Amino acid sequence: MTRFLFTVSFVLCASAASAQQQPGHDACARDVTRFCRAVMNNGDGAVLACLKEHRTRLSKACEKVLTEHGQ
């Protein structure tokens, strides 16, 4: 029973984290497609590094998301 409750808690926390990431994902999706398509399959770190490289060309919404997340 304890294991079941732990699993349910973990799933709920993961769902909440995904819901919080969605607005940032939406704000930067077009920029990722435009500037970072070549590294999209290399993981989140590669995409983030690519976005930082193109920071001066990013949309205002994506720039805001990066700034709000300390990037």
C-alpha positions in Angstrom: 0.0 0.0 0.0 2.8 2.4 0.8 4.5 1.7 -2.5 1.2 2.4 -4.3 0.8 5.8 -2.5 4.4 6.7 -3.3 3.9 5.9 -7.0 0.7 8.0 -7.1 2.4 10.9 -5.4 5.3 10.7 -7.9 2.9 10.6 -10.9 1.0 13.6 -9.6 4.2 15.6 -9.0 5.5 14.7 -12.5 2.1 15.8 -14.0 2.3 19.1 -12.2 5.8 19.7 -13.5 4.8 18.9 -17.0 1.9 21.4 -16.8 4.3 24.1 -15.6 6.7 23.4 -18.4 4.0 23.7 -21.1 3.8 27.5 -21.3 7.6 27.7 -21.7 7.5 25.0 -24.3 4.8 26.8 -26.2 6.6 30.2 -26.1 9.8 28.7 -27.5 8.5 26.0 -29.8 8.7 28.2 -32.9 12.2 29.5 -32.0 13.4 25.9 -31.4 12.1 24.9 -34.8 13.6 27.9 -36.5 17.0 28.0 -34.9 17.7 24.7 -33.2 16.1 22.0 -35.5 19.5 20.3 -35.9 19.9 19.6 -32.2 16.3 18.8 -31.3 17.1 15.1 -30.9 20.2 15.7 -28.7 18.3 16.5 -25.5 17.0 19.5 -23.6 20.5 20.7 -22.7 21.5 20.9 -26.3 18.3 22.8 -27.2 18.8 25.2 -24.3 22.4 25.9 -25.3 21.2 26.5 -28.9 18.6 28.9 -27.7 21.2 30.8 -25.7 23.4 31.0 -28.7 20.6 32.6 -30.7 19.3 34.7 -27.8 19.4 38.0 -29.7 17.1 36.6 -32.4 14.5 34.9 -30.1 10.9 35.9 -29.8 10.1 38.2 -26.8 8.0 35.4 -25.3 10.8 32.8 -25.4 13.3 35.4 -24.2 11.0 36.1 -21.2 10.7 32.4 -20.4 14.5 31.9 -20.4 15.0 35.0 -18.2 12.3 33.9 -15.8 14.0 30.5 -15.4 17.4 32.0 -14.7 18.9 31.3 -18.1 
